Amino acid sequence: MQEKSLTMLADAPLTGAERQRSLVAVIACISVVGMGLGVSIPLLALLMERSGVSATLIGLNTAMPALATFVLTPFIPALLRRIPAIPFLLACIAISAIAMPAYYLFPDVWLWFPIRFVNGIAFTGLFVVSEFWINTLADEKNRGRLIGIYGTALSSGFASGPVLLFLVGTEGAAPFAVIALLIAAAALPLLLFGRGLAPRVTERPTRSFASFFIAAPAATLAGLVYGAMETDIFNMLPVYGVRIGMTEQTAAFVLSIFAAGNILCQVPIGLWADRADRRFVLLVCATVGFLGVLAIPFVAHSIWLFAPTLFLFGGVVVGLYTVGLTLLGERFRGADLASANAAFVMMYSIGALIGPPLAGGAMDIWDPHGLIVAMSSLCGLYVAVAGWRYFTAPRPARPPV
């Protein structure tokens, strides 16, 4: 059964049952991929640390997926014109599943650089195409809700990864085999529920890849800012906590609070974005993020104040990612949407790449509060961009909810 093209979807919309099957396929797939990522990232970091690899080399190795994103994302729309979405996703899953035992078979950190680069290419393809797929399934009445559900599933899978790592351990071949099987399992929902229902790009984009950064600055920059903020929180906030007097256990525990906010708040924010001007929602999320960062030095001395602040901050700032994707789906269609999604993922990766070095440098200048200066400055600049777009861009015409 051939996959339906975007043109066919417009002429003959999916039935309710087909839409449900399609949603199950893409959300189940990305949940399993998120879990695999959540296991593999700390596993590789722990093994490099155990082997005496320097922190600088660990950081460079961790940056390989972001580098892979820069290489692949501009070409994904063209690839989707030649390869249907399901075979493309299955190829990405196969590459990633094969990469996991390769880490074990070739335990030299220098060989991990090309392995991690190739693995990063596979994960980039999975994220870009799955986000494009979920955006094509949505309409203006439910786009925010569906993308919120997608984001919640991804965050939940990622958060459950460390739990799985605790169960399987970090010794020997077992964790690599489990992760490979887990990633391979992401193919099952695609084969069982998604065949014949995935979107197909049959036309060329009407604009260049780079032009999406100018055409939709509030949406694409939201990806960059969230990428930097999320990476700073997970990498630098525990360091900040220890330096202000927290125990290592407490400093690590606060990351779970941030992740809980991510998981529980995406759907409510998506529902709000379906009922309000999405640029206004972005502005509110950015403003709360800005104020939340500034509040950290004043509440971090008490876990009873820090926990709810970080939960609210994590829950609202993740709206930058959810609503940014939603806004792209509102603005673009077909091949343009595929390119816009690719640009969004690239901006997220840029943020994830530049965030920690900027925050670390700021902490070296003003220890430890340089982290707060770096994060609040980035978020404050985005508040200005989101405010400018909200007050100057034409209001979208959306059907009533």
C-alpha positions as CSV (number, residue, x, y, z in Angstrom):
1,M,0.0,0.0,0.0
2,Q,1.5,3.3,-1.1
3,E,1.8,6.2,1.4
4,K,-0.6,9.0,0.8
5,S,1.0,12.2,-0.4
6,L,0.3,15.5,1.1
7,T,-1.8,16.4,-1.9
8,M,-3.9,13.3,-1.5
9,L,-4.4,14.1,2.1
10,A,-5.8,17.4,1.2
11,D,-8.2,15.8,-1.4
12,A,-9.1,12.8,0.6
13,P,-8.6,13.4,4.3
14,L,-7.8,10.6,6.7
15,T,-10.7,8.9,8.3
16,G,-11.0,9.1,12.1
17,A,-9.6,5.6,12.5
18,E,-6.7,6.3,10.2
19,R,-5.9,9.5,12.0
20,Q,-5.8,7.6,15.3
21,R,-3.6,4.9,13.9
22,S,-1.2,7.5,12.5
23,L,-1.1,9.3,15.9
24,V,-0.4,6.1,17.7
25,A,2.4,5.2,15.3
26,V,4.3,8.5,15.5
27,I,3.9,9.1,19.2
28,A,4.8,5.5,20.2
29,C,7.8,5.6,17.9
30,I,9.2,8.9,19.4
31,S,8.5,7.7,23.0
32,V,10.7,4.6,22.5
33,V,13.3,6.7,20.8
34,G,13.2,9.2,23.7
35,M,13.7,6.3,26.2
36,G,16.7,5.1,24.2
37,L,18.3,8.5,24.2
38,G,17.6,8.8,27.9
39,V,19.5,5.6,28.6
40,S,22.4,6.1,26.1
41,I,23.4,9.7,26.9
42,P,24.3,9.1,30.6
43,L,25.6,5.6,29.9
44,L,28.2,6.9,27.4
45,A,29.2,9.8,29.7
46,L,29.6,7.5,32.7
47,L,31.8,5.0,30.7
48,M,34.0,7.8,29.4
49,E,34.4,9.2,32.9
50,R,35.2,5.7,34.2
51,S,37.9,5.4,31.6
52,G,39.6,8.6,32.7
53,V,38.6,10.6,29.6
54,S,39.0,14.4,30.2
55,A,35.9,16.5,30.6
56,T,36.8,18.5,27.5
57,L,36.9,15.3,25.4
58,I,33.6,14.1,26.9
59,G,32.1,17.4,26.0
60,L,33.4,17.3,22.4
61,N,32.1,13.7,22.0
62,T,28.7,14.8,23.4
63,A,28.6,17.5,20.7
64,M,28.7,15.1,17.8
65,P,24.9,14.7,17.5
66,A,24.6,18.5,17.2
67,L,27.2,18.6,14.5
68,A,25.3,15.8,12.7
69,T,22.2,18.0,12.8
70,F,24.0,20.8,11.0
71,V,25.1,18.4,8.3
72,L,21.8,16.6,7.7
73,T,18.9,18.9,8.4
74,P,19.2,21.1,5.2
75,F,18.9,17.9,3.1
76,I,15.9,16.2,4.8
77,P,13.2,17.8,2.7
78,A,15.0,16.8,-0.5
79,L,15.4,13.2,0.9
80,L,11.7,13.0,1.7
81,R,10.9,13.8,-1.9
82,R,12.8,10.6,-2.9
83,I,12.2,8.3,0.1
84,P,8.8,7.8,1.7
85,A,8.6,8.7,5.4
86,I,8.2,5.2,6.7
87,P,11.3,3.7,5.0
88,F,13.2,6.8,5.9
89,L,12.3,6.4,9.6
90,L,13.0,2.7,9.6
91,A,16.4,3.3,8.1
92,C,17.2,5.8,10.9
93,I,16.0,3.4,13.5
94,A,18.2,0.6,12.0
95,I,21.3,2.8,12.0
96,S,20.8,3.9,15.6
97,A,20.1,0.4,16.8
98,I,23.3,-0.9,15.0
99,A,25.3,2.0,16.5
100,M,24.7,0.9,20.1
101,P,26.6,-2.4,20.0
102,A,29.3,-0.6,17.9
103,Y,30.1,1.5,21.0
104,Y,30.7,-1.8,23.0
105,L,32.6,-3.5,20.2
106,F,34.9,-0.5,19.6
107,P,35.6,1.0,23.1
108,D,38.1,3.5,21.9
109,V,36.8,7.0,22.6
110,W,38.3,8.3,19.3
111,L,36.2,5.7,17.4
112,W,33.1,6.9,19.4
113,F,33.3,10.2,17.6
114,P,32.4,8.9,14.1
115,I,30.0,6.3,15.7
116,R,28.2,9.1,17.6
117,F,28.1,11.4,14.5
118,V,26.4,8.7,12.5
119,N,24.0,7.9,15.4
120,G,23.3,11.7,15.6
121,I,22.3,11.7,11.9
122,A,19.9,8.9,12.6
123,F,18.3,10.7,15.6
124,T,18.1,13.9,13.6
125,G,16.1,12.2,10.9
126,L,13.8,10.6,13.5
127,F,13.0,13.9,15.2
128,V,12.6,16.1,12.1
129,V,10.3,13.6,10.3
130,S,8.2,12.7,13.3
131,E,7.6,16.4,14.1
132,F,6.7,17.1,10.5
133,W,4.3,14.1,10.6
134,I,2.6,15.2,13.8
135,N,2.2,18.8,12.4
136,T,0.6,17.4,9.2
137,L,-1.9,15.5,11.2
138,A,-3.0,18.5,13.2
139,D,-5.5,21.2,12.3
140,E,-5.8,24.7,13.8
141,K,-8.3,23.5,16.4
142,N,-6.0,20.9,17.9
143,R,-2.5,21.6,16.8
144,G,-1.2,22.8,20.1
145,R,-2.9,19.9,22.0
146,L,-1.4,17.2,19.6
147,I,2.1,18.7,19.7
148,G,1.8,19.0,23.5
149,I,0.9,15.2,23.7
150,Y,3.9,14.5,21.4
151,G,6.2,16.5,23.5
152,T,4.9,14.9,26.7
153,A,5.5,11.4,25.3
154,L,9.0,12.3,24.2
155,S,9.9,13.9,27.6
156,S,8.4,10.9,29.5
157,G,10.4,8.5,27.4
158,F,13.6,10.5,28.0
159,A,12.9,10.8,31.7
160,S,12.4,7.1,32.1
161,G,15.7,6.3,30.5
162,P,17.8,6.8,33.6
163,V,15.5,4.5,35.5
164,L,16.1,1.7,32.9
165,L,19.8,2.4,33.2
166,F,19.6,1.8,36.9
167,L,17.9,-1.5,36.3
168,V,20.3,-2.9,33.6
169,G,23.4,-1.3,35.0
170,T,26.5,0.0,33.2
171,E,28.7,-3.1,33.1
172,G,29.4,-5.3,30.0
173,A,27.4,-5.7,26.9
174,A,23.9,-5.9,28.6
175,P,23.1,-2.1,28.5
176,F,24.1,-1.7,24.9
177,A,22.0,-4.8,23.9
178,V,19.0,-3.5,25.8
179,I,19.3,0.0,24.2
180,A,19.7,-1.5,20.7
181,L,16.6,-3.7,21.2
182,L,14.6,-0.7,22.6
183,I,15.4,1.5,19.7
184,A,14.6,-1.3,17.2
185,A,11.3,-1.7,19.0
186,A,10.4,1.8,17.7
187,A,9.9,0.2,14.3
188,L,6.9,-1.8,15.5
189,P,4.3,1.0,15.8
190,L,5.4,2.3,12.4
191,L,4.9,-1.1,10.8
192,L,1.7,-2.0,12.7
193,F,-0.1,1.3,12.6
194,G,1.6,3.8,10.3
195,R,1.9,2.0,6.9
196,G,0.2,4.0,4.2
197,L,-0.6,6.9,6.5
198,A,2.6,8.9,6.8
199,P,2.9,12.2,4.9
200,R,4.8,12.4,1.7
201,V,6.6,15.4,0.3
202,T,6.0,15.6,-3.5
203,E,6.9,19.2,-4.2
204,R,9.9,21.5,-3.6
205,P,9.9,24.2,-0.9
206,T,8.8,27.6,-2.1
207,R,11.7,29.2,-0.2
208,S,15.3,28.5,0.7
209,F,16.2,26.6,3.9
210,A,17.8,29.7,5.5
211,S,14.8,31.9,4.7
212,F,12.7,30.2,7.4
213,F,14.8,31.8,10.1
214,I,13.8,35.2,8.8
215,A,10.2,34.3,7.8
216,A,9.4,32.9,11.3
217,P,11.9,34.4,13.8
218,A,9.7,33.9,16.9
219,A,9.1,30.3,16.2
220,T,12.6,29.2,15.1
221,L,14.4,31.3,17.8
222,A,12.1,29.6,20.3
223,G,13.9,26.3,19.4
224,L,17.3,27.9,19.9
225,V,16.5,29.4,23.3
226,Y,14.9,26.3,24.7
227,G,17.8,24.2,23.4
228,A,20.2,26.4,25.3
229,M,18.0,26.7,28.5
230,E,17.3,22.9,28.7
231,T,21.0,22.0,28.1
232,D,22.2,24.6,30.7
233,I,19.7,23.2,33.3
234,F,20.7,19.6,32.9
235,N,24.5,20.3,32.6
236,M,25.2,23.4,34.6
237,L,22.5,23.7,37.3
238,P,23.8,20.8,39.4
239,V,27.2,22.5,39.4
240,Y,25.5,25.8,40.4
241,G,23.7,23.9,43.2
242,V,26.8,22.3,44.6
243,R,28.7,25.7,44.5
244,I,26.0,27.4,46.6
245,G,26.1,24.6,49.2
246,M,23.7,21.9,48.1
247,T,24.6,18.3,48.4
248,E,25.3,16.4,45.2
249,Q,22.2,14.3,45.7
250,T,20.0,17.4,46.1
251,A,21.6,19.1,43.1
252,A,20.8,16.1,41.0
253,F,17.3,15.7,42.4
254,V,16.3,19.2,41.3
255,L,16.7,18.0,37.7
256,S,13.8,15.6,38.2
257,I,11.6,18.5,39.4
258,F,12.5,20.4,36.2
259,A,11.7,17.3,34.1
260,A,8.4,16.8,35.9
261,G,7.4,20.3,34.9
262,N,8.3,19.5,31.3
263,I,6.1,16.4,31.3
264,L,3.0,17.8,33.1
265,C,2.7,21.2,31.5
266,Q,3.1,20.7,27.8
267,V,-0.5,19.6,27.1
268,P,-2.1,22.5,29.1
269,I,0.2,25.0,27.3
270,G,-0.7,23.3,23.9
271,L,-4.4,23.6,24.7
272,W,-3.9,27.3,25.6
273,A,-2.1,27.8,22.3
274,D,-5.1,26.5,20.5
275,R,-7.3,29.2,22.0
276,A,-5.1,32.2,22.0
277,D,-2.6,34.0,19.7
278,R,0.3,31.7,19.7
279,R,2.8,34.5,19.6
280,F,1.3,35.9,22.8
281,V,1.7,32.4,24.4
282,L,5.4,32.4,23.3
283,L,5.8,35.8,24.9
284,V,4.3,34.7,28.2
285,C,6.4,31.5,28.2
286,A,9.6,33.5,27.6
287,T,8.7,36.1,30.2
288,V,8.0,33.5,32.9
289,G,11.3,31.8,31.9
290,F,13.2,35.1,32.3
291,L,11.7,35.8,35.7
292,G,12.1,32.2,36.8
293,V,15.9,32.3,36.0
294,L,16.2,35.6,38.0
295,A,14.4,34.0,40.9
296,I,16.8,31.1,41.3
297,P,19.4,32.8,43.5
298,F,16.7,34.0,45.9
299,V,15.0,30.6,46.3
300,A,17.8,28.1,45.9
301,H,18.7,28.2,49.6
302,S,15.5,26.3,50.4
303,I,14.4,23.2,48.6
304,W,10.8,24.1,49.6
305,L,11.0,27.3,47.6
306,F,13.3,26.0,44.9
307,A,11.2,22.9,44.0
308,P,8.0,24.7,43.1
309,T,9.9,27.5,41.3
310,L,11.9,25.0,39.2
311,F,8.7,23.0,38.5
312,L,6.9,26.1,37.2
313,F,10.0,27.3,35.3
314,G,10.5,23.9,33.7
315,G,6.8,23.5,32.9
316,V,6.4,26.9,31.3
317,V,9.7,27.3,29.5
318,V,9.1,24.0,27.6
319,G,6.2,25.9,26.0
320,L,8.9,27.6,23.8
321,Y,9.5,24.2,22.1
322,T,5.8,23.1,22.0
323,V,4.4,26.4,20.8
324,G,7.3,27.1,18.4
325,L,6.5,23.9,16.6
326,T,2.8,24.7,16.7
327,L,3.4,28.1,15.2
328,L,5.4,26.6,12.3
329,G,2.5,24.2,11.6
330,E,0.1,27.2,11.5
331,R,2.4,29.1,9.0
332,F,3.6,26.5,6.6
333,R,2.3,23.4,4.6
334,G,3.8,20.6,2.6
335,A,7.5,20.8,1.7
336,D,7.7,24.2,3.3
337,L,6.6,22.7,6.6
338,A,9.2,19.9,6.3
339,S,11.9,22.5,5.8
340,A,10.6,24.7,8.6
341,N,10.7,21.7,11.0
342,A,14.2,20.9,9.9
343,A,15.2,24.6,10.5
344,F,13.6,24.4,14.0
345,V,15.6,21.3,15.0
346,M,18.8,22.9,13.7
347,M,18.1,26.0,15.9
348,Y,17.5,23.7,18.9
349,S,20.8,22.0,18.3
350,I,22.6,25.4,17.9
351,G,21.2,26.4,21.3
352,A,22.2,23.1,22.9
353,L,25.7,23.5,21.4
354,I,26.4,27.1,22.5
355,G,24.4,27.2,25.8
356,P,26.8,25.3,28.1
357,P,30.1,27.0,26.9
358,L,28.5,30.4,27.3
359,A,27.1,29.5,30.8
360,G,30.4,27.9,31.8
361,G,32.4,30.9,30.7
362,A,30.0,33.2,32.6
363,M,30.4,31.1,35.7
364,D,34.2,31.4,35.5
365,I,33.8,35.2,35.4
366,W,31.3,35.4,38.3
367,D,31.2,32.2,40.3
368,P,28.5,30.8,40.5
369,H,25.9,33.4,39.5
370,G,27.3,33.9,36.0
371,L,25.0,31.0,35.1
372,I,22.0,33.2,36.0
373,V,23.4,36.1,34.0
374,A,24.0,34.0,30.9
375,M,20.5,32.3,31.0
376,S,18.6,35.4,31.8
377,S,20.3,37.4,29.1
378,L,19.5,34.8,26.4
379,C,15.9,34.6,27.7
380,G,15.6,38.4,27.9
381,L,16.7,38.8,24.3
382,Y,14.0,36.3,23.2
383,V,11.4,38.2,25.2
384,A,12.3,41.3,23.1
385,V,12.0,39.2,19.9
386,A,8.7,37.6,20.9
387,G,7.3,40.9,22.0
388,W,8.2,42.5,18.7
389,R,6.6,39.8,16.7
390,Y,3.5,39.8,18.8
391,F,2.9,43.5,18.5
392,T,3.9,43.9,14.8
393,A,3.1,40.6,13.0
394,P,-0.4,40.2,11.4
395,R,-2.9,38.3,13.5
396,P,-3.6,34.8,12.1
397,A,-7.1,33.9,11.1
398,R,-8.0,30.6,12.8
399,P,-11.3,28.7,13.0
400,P,-13.1,29.1,16.3
401,V,-12.5,26.3,18.9
